[in-house]
Amino acid sequence: MKAKVRDLEPHELRMMDEQSELCEKIIKLADFTSKPKPSFIDDDQWFLLNMQLSAMAMYRDILAKRINTFL
């Protein structure tokens, strides 16, 4: 007998959408920061962009763990 698959709740679907959008942003920011620092960005802002990328990746991983609890 197969287990019944339940419909996802609206908040669960929103969480999955949020993770998907976040992944797209991470890819774009990672691509940008993998290149040499542009002259129009100072060292402090460049450092903050890299910290932001790290925080976004951590948030993505947290969302993934939360999503796995209901899939």
MARBA-3410 file (N, C-alpha, C, O; in Angstrom, 1 decimal):
71
0.9,-1.2,0.0,0.0,0.0,0.0,0.9,1.2,0.0,1.8,1.4,0.8 ~ 0.6,2.2,-0.9,1.4,3.4,-1.0,1.0,4.4,0.0,-0.2,4.5,0.3 ~ 1.9,5.2,0.5,1.6,6.3,1.4,1.0,7.4,0.6,1.3,7.6,-0.5 ~ 0.0,8.1,1.2,-0.7,9.2,0.6,0.2,10.4,0.6,0.8,10.7,1.7 ~ 0.3,11.1,-0.5,1.1,12.3,-0.5,0.1,13.5,-0.3,-0.9,13.6,-0.9
0.4,14.3,0.7,-0.5,15.4,1.1,-0.2,16.6,0.2,0.9,16.8,-0.3 ~ -1.2,17.4,0.1,-1.0,18.7,-0.5,-0.2,19.6,0.4,-0.4,19.6,1.6 ~ 0.7,20.4,-0.2,1.5,21.3,0.6,0.6,22.5,1.0,-0.2,23.0,0.3 ~ 0.9,23.0,2.2,0.2,24.2,2.8,0.8,25.4,2.0,1.9,25.4,1.5 ~ -0.1,26.5,2.0,0.4,27.7,1.3,1.7,28.2,1.9,2.5,28.7,1.1
1.9,28.2,3.2,3.2,28.7,3.7,4.4,27.8,3.3,5.5,28.3,3.2 ~ 4.1,26.5,3.1,5.2,25.6,2.7,5.6,25.9,1.2,6.7,26.0,0.9 ~ 4.6,26.2,0.4,4.8,26.6,-1.0,5.6,27.9,-1.1,6.5,28.1,-1.9 ~ 5.2,28.9,-0.2,5.9,30.2,-0.2,7.3,30.0,0.2,8.2,30.6,-0.3 ~ 7.6,29.1,1.2,8.9,28.8,1.6,9.8,28.2,0.5,10.9,28.6,0.3
9.2,27.3,-0.3,9.9,26.8,-1.4,10.2,27.8,-2.5,11.2,27.8,-3.1 ~ 9.2,28.7,-2.7,9.4,29.8,-3.7,10.5,30.7,-3.2,11.4,31.1,-4.0 ~ 10.5,31.0,-1.9,11.5,31.9,-1.4,12.9,31.3,-1.5,13.9,32.0,-1.9 ~ 13.0,30.0,-1.3,14.3,29.3,-1.5,14.8,29.4,-2.9,15.9,29.6,-3.2 ~ 13.8,29.2,-3.8,14.2,29.2,-5.3,14.7,30.6,-5.7,15.7,30.7,-6.4
14.0,31.6,-5.2,14.4,33.0,-5.6,15.7,33.3,-4.9,16.6,34.0,-5.5 ~ 15.9,32.9,-3.7,17.2,33.1,-3.0,18.3,32.4,-3.8,19.4,33.0,-3.9 ~ 18.1,31.2,-4.2,19.2,30.5,-5.0,19.6,31.3,-6.2,20.8,31.4,-6.6 ~ 18.6,31.9,-6.9,18.9,32.7,-8.1,19.8,33.9,-7.7,20.7,34.2,-8.5 ~ 19.4,34.5,-6.7,20.2,35.7,-6.2,21.6,35.3,-5.8,22.6,36.0,-6.0
21.7,34.1,-5.1,23.0,33.7,-4.7,23.9,33.4,-5.9,25.1,33.8,-5.9 ~ 23.4,32.8,-6.9,24.1,32.5,-8.1,24.7,33.8,-8.8,25.8,33.9,-9.2 ~ 23.8,34.8,-8.8,24.2,36.1,-9.4,25.2,36.8,-8.6,26.2,37.3,-9.1 ~ 25.1,36.8,-7.3,26.0,37.5,-6.4,27.3,36.7,-6.4,28.4,37.4,-6.4 ~ 27.3,35.4,-6.4,28.5,34.6,-6.4,29.3,34.8,-7.7,30.5,34.9,-7.7
28.6,35.0,-8.8,29.2,35.2,-10.1,29.9,36.6,-10.0,31.1,36.7,-10.4 ~ 29.2,37.6,-9.5,29.8,38.9,-9.4,31.0,39.0,-8.5,32.0,39.6,-8.8 ~ 30.9,38.4,-7.3,32.0,38.4,-6.4,33.2,37.5,-6.7,34.3,37.6,-6.1 ~ 33.0,36.6,-7.7,34.1,35.7,-8.1,35.1,36.4,-9.0,36.2,35.9,-9.3 ~ 34.6,37.6,-9.5,35.5,38.4,-10.4,36.3,39.4,-9.6,36.0,39.7,-8.4
37.3,40.0,-10.2,38.0,41.1,-9.5,37.1,42.2,-9.1,36.1,42.5,-9.7 ~ 37.4,42.8,-7.9,36.6,43.9,-7.4,36.6,45.1,-8.4,37.6,45.6,-8.8 ~ 35.4,45.5,-8.7,35.3,46.7,-9.6,35.8,48.0,-8.9,35.7,48.1,-7.7 ~ 36.3,48.9,-9.7,36.9,50.1,-9.1,35.8,51.0,-8.4,36.1,51.8,-7.5 ~ 34.6,50.9,-8.8,33.5,51.7,-8.2,33.0,51.2,-6.9,32.2,51.8,-6.3
33.5,50.1,-6.4,33.1,49.5,-5.1,34.4,49.6,-4.2,35.4,49.1,-4.6 ~ 34.2,50.2,-3.1,35.3,50.3,-2.1,35.5,49.0,-1.4,34.6,48.1,-1.4 ~ 36.6,48.9,-0.7,37.0,47.7,0.0,35.9,47.3,1.1,35.6,46.1,1.2 ~ 35.4,48.2,1.8,34.4,47.9,2.8,33.1,47.4,2.2,32.6,46.4,2.7 ~ 32.7,47.9,1.1,31.5,47.4,0.5,31.7,46.0,-0.2,30.8,45.2,-0.1
32.9,45.8,-0.7,33.2,44.5,-1.3,33.2,43.5,-0.2,32.7,42.4,-0.4 ~ 33.8,43.8,1.0,33.8,42.9,2.1,32.3,42.6,2.5,32.0,41.4,2.8 ~ 31.5,43.6,2.6,30.1,43.4,3.0,29.3,42.6,2.0,28.5,41.8,2.4 ~ 29.6,42.8,0.7,29.0,41.9,-0.3,29.3,40.5,-0.1,28.4,39.6,-0.2 ~ 30.6,40.2,0.2,31.0,38.8,0.5,30.3,38.2,1.7,30.0,37.1,1.8
30.2,39.1,2.7,29.5,38.6,4.0,28.0,38.4,3.7,27.5,37.4,4.2 ~ 27.4,39.2,2.8,26.0,39.0,2.4,25.9,37.7,1.7,24.9,37.0,2.0 ~ 26.8,37.4,0.8,26.7,36.1,0.1,26.8,34.9,1.1,26.0,34.0,0.9 ~ 27.6,35.0,2.1,27.7,34.0,3.1,26.4,33.8,3.9,26.0,32.7,4.1 ~ 25.9,35.0,4.3,24.6,34.9,5.0,23.5,34.4,4.2,22.6,33.6,4.7
23.4,34.7,2.9,22.4,34.2,2.0,22.5,32.7,1.9,21.5,32.0,1.9 ~ 23.7,32.2,1.8,23.9,30.8,1.6,23.5,30.0,2.9,22.9,29.0,2.9 ~ 23.8,30.6,4.1,23.4,30.1,5.3,21.8,30.0,5.4,21.2,29.0,5.8 ~ 21.2,31.1,5.0,19.7,31.2,5.0,19.1,30.1,4.1,18.1,29.5,4.4 ~ 19.8,30.0,2.9,19.3,29.0,1.9,19.4,27.6,2.6,18.4,26.8,2.4
20.5,27.3,3.3,20.6,26.0,3.9,19.6,25.7,5.0,19.1,24.6,5.2 ~ 19.3,26.8,5.7,18.2,26.7,6.8,16.9,26.4,6.2,16.1,25.6,6.6 ~ 16.6,27.1,5.1,15.3,26.9,4.4,15.2,25.5,3.9,14.2,24.8,4.0 ~ 16.3,25.0,3.3,16.4,23.6,2.8,16.1,22.6,3.9,15.3,21.6,3.7 ~ 16.6,22.8,5.1,16.4,21.9,6.2,14.9,22.0,6.7,14.3,21.0,7.0
14.4,23.2,6.7,12.9,23.3,7.1,12.0,22.7,6.0,11.1,22.0,6.4 ~ 12.4,22.8,4.8,11.6,22.2,3.7,11.6,20.7,3.7,10.6,20.1,3.5 ~ 12.8,20.2,4.0,12.9,18.7,4.1,12.0,18.1,5.2,11.8,16.9,5.2 ~ 11.6,18.9,6.2,10.8,18.4,7.3,9.4,18.1,6.8,8.7,17.3,7.4 ~ 9.0,18.7,5.8,7.6,18.5,5.3,7.5,17.8,3.9,6.4,17.6,3.4
8.6,17.5,3.3,8.6,16.8,2.0,8.7,15.3,2.2,8.6,14.6,1.3
END
